[in-house]
Amino acid sequence: MLWINLLHCYQPPKSDAPIIAEATEKSYIRIIRALEKNSTIKFTFNISGCLLLRWEELGYSGLIKRIKNLIAQGRIELIGSAAYHPILPLIHKEEAIKQIKENESILKKFFGNINASNSKPSGFFLPELAYSAEIAKIIKAMGYGWIILDEIAFCGKL
């Protein structure tokens, strides 16, 4: 097992603007500020595509730019996910693939290349950490190298 610092940034896509603004101001902006002030800290982030779209809509382009700068510095590693946070094992395979591709497109729109070799992250965040062998095969076939997984979901015990 490998330990990484992972932050999951998500707000439901239909959340009221004041709720997203409060979460952004009291949490996400403070985290980014702490990373900017402490140059030795690195984090892996899952930022859902739907949250990025809401940030754009609500005028948080400065925050997005700050995150992009930290990615360029190698201080933030982004991972893939599904754009609107569906429970992937419970939806049709075609919809799961669509959600993953849409998230990739949104990440590319805001951040361009995620790493030196391409615009796709190497890791993947399963919404609600909901796992199935079938969805793991889909994620692997889509080019992801690893997933965040609670060990009990994989083998049924700690």
C-alpha positions in Angstrom: 0.0 0.0 0.0 1.2 3.5 -0.8 0.3 6.6 1.3 -0.3 9.8 -0.6 -1.8 13.2 0.5 -5.1 13.3 -1.4 -7.6 16.1 -1.3 -11.0 15.6 -2.8 -12.6 18.9 -4.0 -16.3 18.5 -4.9 -19.5 20.3 -4.5 -22.8 18.9 -5.9 -23.4 20.5 -9.3 -26.8 21.9 -8.4 -25.6 23.4 -5.1 -26.6 27.0 -4.5 -24.0 29.5 -5.4 -23.6 30.8 -1.8 -22.8 27.2 -0.6 -20.2 26.8 -3.2 -18.7 30.2 -2.5 -18.6 29.4 1.3 -16.8 26.1 0.7 -14.4 27.8 -1.7 -13.6 30.7 0.6 -13.4 28.7 3.8 -11.6 25.6 2.4 -10.3 25.4 -1.1 -8.7 28.9 -1.2 -7.1 28.4 2.2 -5.6 25.1 1.1 -4.2 26.7 -2.1 -2.8 29.6 -0.1 -1.1 27.2 2.3 0.5 25.3 -0.6 1.7 28.6 -2.1 3.3 29.6 1.2 5.0 26.2 1.9 7.1 25.3 -1.1 8.0 21.8 0.2 4.4 20.6 0.4 2.9 18.6 -2.5 -0.6 17.2 -2.7 -2.6 15.0 -5.1 -6.0 16.6 -5.8 -9.2 15.3 -7.3 -11.1 18.4 -8.4 -14.4 17.3 -10.0 -15.1 18.7 -13.4 -18.5 20.0 -12.2 -16.8 22.1 -9.5 -14.4 23.6 -12.0 -17.4 24.6 -14.2 -19.1 26.2 -11.2 -16.0 28.0 -10.2 -15.8 29.5 -13.7 -19.4 30.4 -13.6 -19.0 32.1 -10.1 -15.9 34.1 -11.0 -13.2 32.0 -9.4 -10.9 32.1 -12.4 -8.1 33.5 -10.2 -8.3 30.4 -8.0 -8.2 28.1 -11.1 -5.1 30.0 -12.3 -3.4 29.6 -9.0 -4.1 25.9 -9.1 -2.7 25.8 -12.7 0.5 27.5 -11.5 0.9 24.9 -8.7 0.4 22.1 -11.2 3.1 23.7 -13.4 5.5 23.8 -10.5 4.9 20.1 -9.8 3.3 20.9 -6.4 -0.2 19.6 -7.3 -0.9 16.4 -9.1 -4.4 16.0 -10.4 -6.2 12.7 -10.8 -9.1 11.7 -13.0 -12.6 11.0 -11.9 -16.2 11.3 -13.3 -17.4 14.8 -14.1 -20.6 14.9 -12.0 -19.6 12.4 -9.3 -21.9 9.5 -10.2 -21.5 6.2 -8.4 -19.7 4.5 -11.3 -20.5 0.8 -10.5 -24.3 1.7 -10.5 -24.5 3.3 -13.9 -24.3 1.9 -17.4 -20.8 1.3 -18.8 -21.4 3.8 -21.6 -22.4 6.5 -19.2 -19.4 5.8 -16.9 -17.1 6.2 -19.9 -18.9 9.4 -21.0 -18.5 10.9 -17.4 -14.8 10.0 -17.3 -14.2 11.5 -20.8 -16.1 14.6 -19.9 -14.0 15.1 -16.7 -10.8 14.7 -18.8 -12.1 17.3 -21.2 -12.9 19.8 -18.4 -9.5 19.2 -16.8 -7.8 19.8 -20.1 -9.8 23.0 -20.7 -8.7 24.6 -17.5 -5.2 23.1 -16.9 -3.9 21.9 -20.3 -1.2 19.3 -19.8 -1.6 17.6 -16.4 1.9 16.2 -16.5 5.0 16.4 -18.7 3.9 13.6 -21.2 0.2 14.3 -21.7 -3.1 15.9 -20.5 -4.4 12.8 -18.8 -3.7 12.2 -15.1 -2.2 8.9 -14.1 -4.4 8.2 -11.1 -8.2 8.0 -10.7 -10.6 8.8 -7.9 -13.7 6.7 -7.7 -16.7 8.9 -6.5 -17.6 7.8 -3.0 -14.8 5.3 -3.4 -17.4 3.0 -4.9 -15.5 0.1 -6.5 -16.3 -2.8 -8.7 -14.0 -5.0 -10.8 -15.9 -4.0 -13.9 -15.4 -0.3 -13.4 -11.7 -0.9 -12.5 -11.3 -2.6 -15.9 -12.9 0.3 -17.7 -10.6 2.8 -15.9 -7.6 0.7 -16.8 -8.7 0.5 -20.4 -9.0 4.3 -20.5 -5.3 4.6 -19.6 -5.2 5.2 -15.9 -2.5 3.5 -13.9 -3.9 3.5 -10.4 -7.0 4.2 -8.4 -7.7 5.5 -4.9 -9.4 2.6 -3.1 -10.3 1.7 0.4 -8.7 -1.6 1.0 -11.9 -3.2 2.3 -13.6 -2.5 -1.0 -10.9 -4.6 -2.8 -10.7 -7.7 -0.6 -13.6 -7.5 1.7 -11.6 -7.1 5.0 -9.0 -4.8 6.5 
